[in-house]
Amino acid sequence: MKKIVLLLIVMLLPALVRGSLVISEVLYDPITSEAGGEFVELYNPTPEDINVGGWVLATESSQTDVVFPANTLIRANSYFLVADAGWSTGKDNASWPDADYEEAITLGNTDAGVALKNGTTTIDAVGWGNPSNISAGLFEGSPVDHVAPGHALVRNNPTTETHNNTLDFVEAVPTPKNSESQALENSTSSRQIAIALTVAGSLPHIVSAGITDDNSLEGGSQIVPTPGLMRNITINATVSDQDGNTQIVNVTAFFDGQTVLLQKKQNINTTDARYEGTVFIPYFQQPGNYTVTYTTEDSTSYIATSNITVTIAPLLAFAVDASNISFAASPNNESTILGDKELGTQSLPTLSNYGNVPLDIGLRGTDLSGPSTIPVENIDYTLSANDFSSELSGSLSKTMATIPLNLGPGWDASNELAFRIRVPAGILPGSYNGNIMIAAVSR
């Protein structure tokens, strides 16, 4: 049994011995410049430095296209970058490393190859294209197919050599490496150790999140503001922590500039708990979709977040502080009720936008009935600073007329609303009554 084991070791040893230098990458068709953009990358997979002084790179252009200077060393387990003269400014990518050696080199773009030679001995070679058009000695086995401009021929593994270009090389994005790009991971003198670590504990998790929904028939969460008032909206979240819900230290929600700290309302079980809070939505909150971001943190500072979408519905609403107005005038004269911008002064009518969208105003009226009849056209209105000659002025009719007020939403979205009655000659004295109808009109 011992003899068999020893025999196996002897048989395996040759497979562990690495060969000489290899060509590990070639860029023969750069994008930026054919003069200054080409390179040949070499790799020394052996544990010894190799002196390549006097060695050459042979190409279709010349058997001595590149001649390495005397005492040029390629370190053990290291790369060596040979590039065209002018590489520092001609390379396709400015972040690529400097060349270890620059010399004018000509690599054909079609049916060509390059060989590393020590005297008459070919150390390694790689060719591309039709083998019948490539000079002998410039490829091994079968040449590789042409690659796209700007792509390189890259050796699958710089530590192995099948002596067949088709098997050893693939097309890839160039990654040139020089002598400072050590390849310790490919060295027989290096090893890697895998590390595994299990960190105790668990992350918090937002199981669900929600907010008051005013229209469950629509998708998502729909909120309808309250005309003229601030509305309190309840938001909630169910949060879980496998280490126990006592590990949850805070749950917050962020909505349109409001950060709300949610309070625990219920322990659902040992891991889950329900939290609630309140956000405030003014009546003039702009309609549209909003994101509510929920965040939970546990005692170990782990954080989890979750988002829901909330839709603020458009609200068309208004208020007028005057429920009735009283005029006093004699025939062939007029009487005026002026308006202001202060809600609550009922003797001075005010129109306010109590919704969240700009609005126009619709007005119509009735004849005034009494001992005789005063036609509705004798009642004038204005929505422009009590100026009855403005563009926002006119006379009422029995048909609703739209006044393009464009009154925007907001706390101070108010406007004067003034009326004037003209009493015709011959009208009998007495009490007269009628109505003015006001409507909000969406723009």
C-alpha positions as CSV (number, residue, x, y, z in Angstrom):
1,M,0.0,0.0,0.0
2,K,2.8,2.4,0.8
3,K,4.4,1.7,-2.6
4,I,1.2,2.6,-4.4
5,V,1.0,5.9,-2.5
6,L,4.6,6.8,-3.3
7,L,4.0,6.0,-7.0
8,L,1.0,8.3,-7.2
9,I,3.1,11.1,-5.7
10,V,5.8,10.7,-8.2
11,M,3.2,10.7,-11.0
12,L,1.6,13.9,-9.8
13,L,4.8,15.9,-9.3
14,P,5.2,16.8,-13.0
15,A,1.8,18.3,-13.1
16,L,2.8,20.8,-10.4
17,V,5.9,22.0,-12.3
18,R,5.2,25.3,-14.1
19,G,6.5,26.1,-17.5
20,S,8.3,29.1,-18.8
21,L,6.9,32.6,-19.7
22,V,3.6,32.8,-21.4
23,I,1.8,35.5,-23.4
24,S,-1.2,36.3,-21.1
25,E,-2.9,39.1,-23.1
26,V,-2.7,40.8,-26.4
27,L,-4.5,44.0,-27.7
28,Y,-3.8,44.1,-31.4
29,D,-6.7,46.4,-32.6
30,P,-7.0,49.4,-30.1
31,I,-9.7,52.0,-30.6
32,T,-7.7,55.2,-29.9
33,S,-4.6,54.7,-31.9
34,E,-2.8,51.9,-33.8
35,A,0.4,53.8,-33.1
36,G,0.8,53.8,-29.4
37,G,-2.2,51.8,-28.3
38,E,-1.1,48.1,-28.8
39,F,0.3,45.9,-26.1
40,V,1.5,42.4,-25.3
41,E,1.3,41.2,-21.7
42,L,3.7,38.5,-20.5
43,Y,3.4,36.4,-17.3
44,N,6.1,34.4,-15.4
45,P,4.4,31.6,-13.6
46,T,7.6,30.1,-12.2
47,P,9.1,30.7,-8.7
48,E,12.2,32.1,-10.3
49,D,13.0,35.5,-12.0
50,I,13.7,35.1,-15.7
51,N,16.2,37.3,-17.6
52,V,14.7,38.0,-21.1
53,G,17.6,40.3,-22.2
54,G,18.1,39.8,-25.9
55,W,14.8,37.9,-26.3
56,V,12.4,39.2,-29.0
57,L,8.7,39.5,-30.0
58,A,8.3,38.3,-33.5
59,T,5.3,39.5,-35.6
60,E,4.1,39.5,-39.2
61,S,6.0,42.8,-39.6
62,S,9.3,41.6,-38.3
63,Q,11.0,38.6,-36.6
64,T,12.6,41.2,-34.3
65,D,9.7,43.6,-33.9
66,V,10.6,44.0,-30.2
67,V,14.1,43.3,-28.8
68,F,14.3,43.3,-25.0
69,P,17.3,45.2,-23.5
70,A,20.0,43.4,-21.8
71,N,19.3,42.2,-18.2
72,T,15.6,42.7,-18.5
73,L,14.1,40.6,-15.6
74,I,10.5,39.4,-15.4
75,R,10.0,38.6,-11.7
76,A,8.6,35.3,-10.4
77,N,4.8,35.1,-10.4
78,S,4.6,38.5,-12.0
79,Y,3.4,40.2,-15.2
80,F,5.4,42.3,-17.6
81,L,3.7,44.8,-20.0
82,V,5.3,45.5,-23.4
83,A,3.5,48.3,-25.2
84,D,3.8,50.3,-28.4
85,A,5.9,53.5,-28.3
86,G,3.8,56.4,-27.1
87,W,1.7,54.1,-24.8
88,S,1.3,56.8,-22.1
89,T,-0.8,59.0,-24.4
90,G,-2.0,56.5,-27.0
91,K,-3.6,53.9,-24.8
92,D,-7.4,53.5,-25.0
93,N,-7.9,53.9,-21.2
94,A,-6.0,56.5,-19.3
95,S,-6.3,54.5,-16.1
96,W,-4.3,51.6,-17.5
97,P,-0.9,51.1,-15.9
98,D,2.4,52.3,-17.5
99,A,4.3,49.8,-19.6
100,D,7.3,48.1,-18.3
101,Y,8.9,48.5,-21.7
102,E,7.9,50.5,-24.7
103,E,9.1,50.0,-28.3
104,A,7.4,50.5,-31.6
105,I,5.5,47.4,-32.4
106,T,3.2,46.4,-35.3
107,L,0.5,43.9,-34.7
108,G,-1.7,43.1,-37.7
109,N,-5.5,43.4,-37.2
110,T,-6.3,40.4,-39.4
111,D,-4.6,37.0,-39.9
112,A,-1.6,37.7,-37.8
113,G,0.2,36.7,-34.6
114,V,2.9,37.4,-32.1
115,A,5.6,35.0,-30.7
116,L,8.0,35.3,-27.7
117,K,11.3,33.9,-28.8
118,N,14.7,33.2,-27.1
119,G,17.1,33.0,-30.1
120,T,15.5,30.4,-32.4
121,T,13.4,28.9,-29.7
122,T,9.7,29.9,-29.6
123,I,8.7,30.2,-25.9
124,D,5.0,31.0,-26.6
125,A,2.9,32.3,-29.5
126,V,-0.7,33.4,-30.2
127,G,-2.3,34.1,-33.5
128,W,-5.7,35.3,-34.7
129,G,-7.6,34.8,-38.0
130,N,-7.1,32.3,-40.9
131,P,-4.1,30.0,-40.1
132,S,-3.3,29.7,-43.8
133,N,-2.5,33.4,-43.9
134,I,-0.4,33.5,-40.7
135,S,3.3,33.0,-40.8
136,A,4.6,29.8,-39.2
137,G,5.6,30.1,-35.6
138,L,3.2,32.9,-34.8
139,F,0.5,30.7,-33.4
140,E,0.1,27.4,-31.5
141,G,-2.5,24.8,-32.4
142,S,-5.4,26.7,-33.9
143,P,-5.4,30.5,-34.0
144,V,-8.2,32.4,-32.2
145,D,-11.1,34.1,-34.1
146,H,-10.8,37.8,-34.6
147,V,-12.0,40.0,-31.8
148,A,-13.9,43.2,-31.9
149,P,-12.0,46.5,-32.1
150,G,-10.9,47.5,-28.6
151,H,-11.2,44.0,-27.2
152,A,-8.2,41.8,-26.3
153,L,-7.2,38.2,-26.4
154,V,-6.9,37.0,-22.8
155,R,-5.4,33.7,-21.6
156,N,-7.9,31.7,-19.6
157,N,-5.4,30.9,-16.9
158,P,-1.8,32.3,-17.1
159,T,-0.5,29.3,-15.1
160,T,-1.6,26.6,-17.6
161,E,-0.6,26.0,-21.2
162,T,-2.3,23.6,-23.7
163,H,-0.3,24.9,-26.7
164,N,-3.6,25.5,-28.5
165,N,-4.6,29.1,-28.9
166,T,-8.3,28.3,-29.4
167,L,-8.4,26.6,-26.0
168,D,-6.1,29.0,-24.1
169,F,-7.5,32.4,-25.2
170,V,-10.9,34.1,-25.1
171,E,-12.1,37.5,-26.2
172,A,-12.5,40.0,-23.3
173,V,-12.3,43.7,-22.3
174,P,-8.6,44.6,-21.9
175,T,-7.1,44.5,-18.4
176,P,-3.4,45.1,-19.0
177,K,-1.1,44.4,-16.0
178,N,2.5,45.4,-15.4
179,S,5.2,44.2,-13.1
180,E,3.5,46.0,-10.2
181,S,0.4,43.9,-10.7
182,Q,1.5,40.9,-8.7
183,A,-0.5,37.7,-9.2
184,L,0.0,36.0,-5.9
185,E,-3.3,34.2,-6.2
186,N,-1.7,32.2,-9.1
187,S,1.5,31.4,-7.2
188,T,2.2,28.0,-5.8
189,S,3.7,29.8,-2.8
190,S,0.3,31.4,-1.9
191,R,-2.9,30.0,-0.6
192,Q,-6.2,31.5,0.4
193,I,-8.3,30.7,3.5
194,A,-12.0,31.0,3.4
195,I,-13.5,32.8,6.4
196,A,-17.0,32.2,7.7
197,L,-18.7,34.2,10.4
198,T,-22.1,34.0,12.0
199,V,-23.3,37.2,13.7
200,A,-25.9,36.6,16.4
201,G,-29.1,38.4,16.4
202,S,-31.8,39.3,13.8
203,L,-32.8,42.4,11.9
204,P,-36.1,44.2,12.6
205,H,-38.7,43.9,9.9
206,I,-41.7,46.1,9.0
207,V,-44.4,43.5,8.4
208,S,-47.1,45.9,7.2
209,A,-47.8,49.7,7.1
210,G,-50.9,51.6,6.5
211,I,-52.8,54.9,6.8
212,T,-56.4,56.0,6.9
213,D,-58.1,55.1,3.7
214,D,-61.1,57.2,2.6
215,N,-61.9,55.2,-0.5
216,S,-61.1,51.4,-0.3
217,L,-62.5,50.9,-3.8
218,E,-59.4,52.7,-5.2
219,G,-56.0,51.2,-5.2
220,G,-53.5,52.4,-2.5
221,S,-54.6,54.8,0.3
222,Q,-56.9,57.7,-0.6
223,I,-57.2,60.7,1.7
224,V,-59.8,63.4,1.2
225,P,-58.9,66.7,3.0
226,T,-61.5,68.3,5.3
227,P,-62.7,71.7,3.8
228,G,-61.2,74.6,5.6
229,L,-59.7,72.5,8.4
230,M,-56.6,70.6,9.5
231,R,-57.2,66.8,9.4
232,N,-55.6,64.3,11.7
233,I,-54.8,61.1,9.9
234,T,-53.8,57.8,11.7
235,I,-50.9,55.9,10.4
236,N,-49.8,52.5,11.7
237,A,-47.2,49.8,11.3
238,T,-46.7,46.2,12.4
239,V,-43.1,45.6,13.3
240,S,-41.4,42.3,14.0
241,D,-38.0,41.3,15.5
242,Q,-37.2,37.6,16.0
243,D,-35.2,38.5,19.1
244,G,-38.5,39.8,20.6
245,N,-40.5,42.9,20.1
246,T,-38.9,44.4,23.2
247,Q,-35.8,44.9,21.1
248,I,-37.6,47.5,19.0
249,V,-36.6,50.9,20.3
250,N,-38.4,53.2,17.9
251,V,-40.7,53.3,14.9
252,T,-41.0,56.5,12.9
253,A,-42.9,57.7,9.8
254,F,-41.9,60.5,7.5
255,F,-44.6,62.2,5.4
256,D,-44.1,65.4,3.4
257,G,-41.8,67.1,5.9
258,Q,-43.4,65.6,9.0
259,T,-41.5,63.1,11.1
260,V,-43.8,61.2,13.5
261,L,-42.8,59.0,16.3
262,L,-45.2,56.0,16.4
263,Q,-46.3,54.7,19.8
264,K,-46.7,51.0,20.6
265,K,-50.4,50.1,20.8
266,Q,-50.5,46.3,21.0
267,N,-48.2,43.4,21.5
268,I,-49.5,41.0,18.8
269,N,-47.2,38.2,20.0
270,T,-43.6,37.9,21.4
271,T,-42.0,39.1,18.1
272,D,-44.6,41.4,16.6
273,A,-46.1,44.6,17.8
274,R,-48.5,47.3,16.4
275,Y,-47.6,51.0,16.4
276,E,-49.7,54.0,15.6
277,G,-49.2,57.8,15.2
278,T,-50.8,60.8,13.6
279,V,-49.9,63.1,10.7
280,F,-51.6,66.4,10.0
281,I,-53.0,67.2,6.6
282,P,-54.2,70.8,5.9
283,Y,-57.2,71.3,3.7
284,F,-55.0,72.9,1.1
285,Q,-52.5,70.0,0.8
286,Q,-51.7,69.7,-2.9
287,P,-53.4,66.7,-4.5
288,G,-51.3,63.9,-5.8
289,N,-49.2,60.9,-4.7
290,Y,-47.0,61.1,-1.7
291,T,-44.6,58.6,-0.1
292,V,-44.8,57.7,3.5
293,T,-41.5,56.2,4.7
294,Y,-41.5,54.0,7.8
295,T,-38.3,53.3,9.8
296,T,-37.8,51.0,12.7
297,E,-34.6,50.5,14.8
298,D,-33.8,47.9,17.3
299,S,-31.5,47.9,20.4
300,T,-28.5,46.9,18.3
301,S,-29.0,49.9,16.0
302,Y,-30.1,47.7,13.1
303,I,-32.6,49.7,10.9
304,A,-35.3,48.6,8.5
305,T,-37.4,50.8,6.2
306,S,-40.6,50.4,4.2
307,N,-42.5,52.8,1.9
308,I,-46.2,53.1,1.0
309,T,-47.9,55.5,-1.4
310,V,-50.7,57.8,-0.3
311,T,-52.9,59.7,-2.7
312,I,-54.3,63.1,-1.6
313,A,-57.6,63.6,-3.5
314,P,-58.4,66.9,-5.1
315,L,-60.9,69.0,-3.1
316,L,-63.0,71.8,-4.6
317,A,-64.5,73.8,-1.8
318,F,-65.1,77.4,-0.7
319,A,-66.7,79.4,2.0
320,V,-68.6,82.7,2.1
321,D,-69.0,84.4,5.5
322,A,-72.2,86.4,4.6
323,S,-75.4,84.3,4.6
324,N,-77.6,87.3,3.9
325,I,-77.0,90.9,2.9
326,S,-79.4,93.9,3.2
327,F,-79.7,96.9,0.9
328,A,-81.5,100.2,1.4
329,A,-82.1,102.5,-1.5
330,S,-84.8,104.7,-3.1
331,P,-86.0,104.5,-6.7
332,N,-83.5,105.7,-9.3
333,N,-80.6,105.2,-6.8
334,E,-78.2,102.4,-5.8
335,S,-76.9,100.7,-2.7
336,T,-73.6,98.9,-2.3
337,I,-72.3,96.2,0.1
338,L,-68.5,96.1,0.1
339,G,-66.4,93.0,0.7
340,D,-63.1,92.3,2.5
341,K,-60.6,89.5,3.0
342,E,-61.4,88.7,6.6
343,L,-63.7,85.8,7.3
344,G,-66.1,86.5,10.1
345,T,-67.0,90.1,9.1
346,Q,-70.5,89.1,7.8
347,S,-71.4,92.6,6.8
348,L,-68.4,92.7,4.5
349,P,-68.6,89.5,2.4
350,T,-65.5,87.4,2.0
351,L,-65.0,84.4,-0.4
352,S,-62.3,81.8,0.7
353,N,-60.9,78.8,-1.0
354,Y,-61.4,75.9,1.4
355,G,-60.0,73.3,-0.9
356,N,-56.6,72.3,-2.4
357,V,-57.0,73.3,-6.0
358,P,-57.4,76.7,-7.6
359,L,-61.0,77.6,-8.4
360,D,-63.1,80.0,-10.4
361,I,-66.5,81.2,-9.2
362,G,-70.0,80.8,-10.7
363,L,-72.7,83.4,-9.9
364,R,-76.3,83.7,-10.8
365,G,-79.4,85.4,-9.1
366,T,-83.1,85.8,-9.0
367,D,-85.4,88.8,-9.5
368,L,-86.2,90.6,-6.4
369,S,-89.9,90.2,-5.5
370,G,-92.0,92.7,-3.5
371,P,-94.7,95.2,-4.2
372,S,-93.2,95.2,-7.7
373,T,-90.3,93.3,-9.4
374,I,-86.7,94.4,-9.7
375,P,-84.9,92.4,-12.4
376,V,-81.9,90.4,-11.4
377,E,-79.8,92.3,-14.0
378,N,-80.0,95.3,-11.6
379,I,-77.6,93.5,-9.2
380,D,-73.9,94.1,-9.9
381,Y,-71.0,92.1,-8.5
382,T,-67.2,92.5,-8.3
383,L,-64.5,90.2,-7.1
384,S,-61.7,92.7,-7.6
385,A,-61.0,95.0,-4.6
386,N,-64.5,96.4,-4.6
387,D,-64.0,97.8,-8.1
388,F,-67.1,97.4,-10.2
389,S,-65.3,98.5,-13.3
390,S,-62.7,95.7,-13.2
391,E,-62.6,92.6,-15.5
392,L,-63.9,90.5,-12.6
393,S,-67.2,92.5,-12.4
394,G,-70.5,92.3,-14.1
395,S,-74.3,92.0,-13.6
396,L,-76.1,88.9,-12.4
397,S,-78.4,86.9,-14.6
398,K,-80.6,83.9,-14.0
399,T,-78.0,81.8,-15.8
400,M,-74.8,80.8,-14.0
401,A,-71.9,82.9,-15.2
402,T,-68.3,81.8,-14.5
403,I,-65.9,84.4,-13.3
404,P,-62.2,83.4,-13.9
405,L,-61.0,84.2,-10.4
406,N,-58.2,81.6,-10.2
407,L,-58.3,81.7,-6.4
408,G,-55.5,79.4,-5.2
409,P,-55.6,77.3,-2.0
410,G,-53.9,78.3,1.3
411,W,-54.6,79.8,4.7
412,D,-54.8,83.3,3.2
413,A,-56.7,82.3,0.0
414,S,-59.5,84.9,0.4
415,N,-61.1,87.5,-1.9
416,E,-63.5,90.5,-1.5
417,L,-67.0,89.8,-2.7
418,A,-69.0,93.0,-3.2
419,F,-72.5,93.7,-4.6
420,R,-74.4,96.7,-5.8
421,I,-78.2,97.1,-6.5
422,R,-79.6,99.7,-8.8
423,V,-83.3,100.5,-8.0
424,P,-85.1,101.6,-11.2
425,A,-87.5,104.6,-11.2
426,G,-91.1,103.8,-10.5
427,I,-90.4,100.9,-8.2
428,L,-93.0,100.8,-5.4
429,P,-91.7,101.2,-1.8
430,G,-91.7,98.1,0.4
431,S,-89.6,95.0,1.2
432,Y,-88.0,93.0,-1.6
433,N,-86.4,89.5,-1.5
434,G,-84.3,87.4,-3.8
435,N,-81.3,85.1,-3.8
436,I,-77.7,85.0,-5.1
437,M,-76.3,81.6,-5.8
438,I,-72.5,81.0,-5.6
439,A,-70.7,77.9,-6.9
440,A,-67.1,76.8,-7.0
441,V,-65.9,76.0,-10.5
442,S,-62.8,73.8,-11.1
443,R,-60.3,75.2,-13.5
